[in-house]
């Protein structure tokens, strides 16, 4: 797969490495997201993104009450 077209950021958690987001919204310019750039610029590997989703909440968990992005990072 060269890239995934999805508005769901959980795609990274399931192994997508390149995502085009916003393709389905008429008044939005699609954005391109690459897991390698995320890892380089933010230090977030796939495993760390999974942990972040667990701390903050996602489609599959409510997260930990009182933990925001700063504490989760």
Secondary structure, DSSP 8 states (H G I E B T S, - for coil): ---EE-S-GGGGTTT--EEEESTT-TTS--EEEEHHHHHHHH---HHHHHHHHHHH--SS----TT--HHHH-
